[in-house]
Amino acid sequence: MTVSASAIRKIASRFPKIEIKPDEIMSRHCSFKIGGPAAAVVFPETEEDIAGVCELLKETGIKPFIMGNGTNLLFTDGKLDRVVIKTGNRVSEIRKTGSETLSACCGATLAKLAETALDMGLSGLEFACGIPGTLGGAVVMNAGAYGGEMKDVISRTYYLDEELTPRAVEGKEQEFSYRRSVFSDTDKTIMRCDIDLKPEDPEKIRAEMRSIAEKRRNSQPIDKPSAGSVFKRPENGYAAALIEASGLKGFGIGGAAVSEKHAGFIINRGNATFEDVIKLIEHIRETVYADTGVDLETEIKIVGKSQ
């Protein structure tokens, strides 16, 4: 269903305290710095705000697009006929609920979670200290780095199902696997999570986080606009190694290029378009498949089509 101006006015009327930006440019809200105007971007402040806006949109027949900080997204340059609900940095409460347990809302950044755990002398989130995304998105895709994954620490997830009914899953019910969870490719909306950690000397935690941060600075193009690792790790080997072996390090199309620092990243050299990135992804996949027989699968989420 097309998002009408009257539907956006209805959201504003029903939720006067929530910030809403019609025709908002999505390049302002993602780490790739690419994207055209969405019908509207809504900035909820609480879990109740998320539920309320989703319920109103359901009544109107509009399917929202829910995002955190946009660190794993590539948005179309064309008009995105969606109401985007952005939770990052706003729906972000973190609190201690037990001697070794945190409860955090979906918009909390992983960096803030790792720092909070450090302050409380709790270990388990060190791996997440440099991942730029938010908790909700990280749980959906079971984000991980440097030997750790969200499945290692998330004990329970609270969410809205497709009918917007509040529910919770715990333990194995979350179906975590490599870059997947029970929430992947569904219309479930993660609200918050319980996180189980272990007591540890804060200095030891801090040292591990510093080591991980240094490794990331030395190996990844964190100073360039990107959406992180573009491809999932294939069954045997690493996507970056296959891309580099195919001679694609530094290869570019338009304003998009394979990073010289880490071949698993595509960077925006300053003027990259949606089509530049899509064409480069296709070229990488075709080249690597021709050279190795490995069909790389994208890890980033592509939102919309060019128009």
Salt bridges, closest charged atoms under 4 A:
GLU19 OE2 - LYS21 NZ 3.74
GLU19 OE1 - ARG90 NH2 2.70
ASP23 OD1 - LYS79 NZ 2.74
GLU24 OE1 - ARG28 NH1 3.29
GLU24 OE2 - HIS29 NE2 2.87
GLU45 OE2 - ARG90 NH1 3.13
GLU47 OE1 - ARG192 NE 3.35
GLU59 OE1 - ARG14 NH2 3.49
GLU93 OE1 - ARG95 NH1 3.02
GLU149 OE1 - LYS151 NZ 3.72
GLU149 OE2 - ARG179 NH1 3.71
ASP152 OD1 - LYS151 NZ 3.22
ASP161 OD2 - ARG167 NE 2.66
GLU162 OE2 - LYS188 NZ 3.56
GLU163 OE1 - LYS58 NZ 3.07
GLU170 OE1 - ARG156 NH2 2.81
ASP185 OD2 - ARG180 NH1 2.89
ASP187 OD1 - LYS63 NZ 3.27
ASP194 OD2 - ARG156 NH1 2.95
GLU200 OE1 - LYS204 NZ 3.88
GLU203 OE2 - ARG206 NH1 2.60
GLU244 OE2 - LYS249 NZ 3.55
ASP295 OD1 - ARG285 NH2 2.60
GLU297 OE2 - LYS232 NZ 3.10
GLU299 OE1 - ARG179 NE 3.73
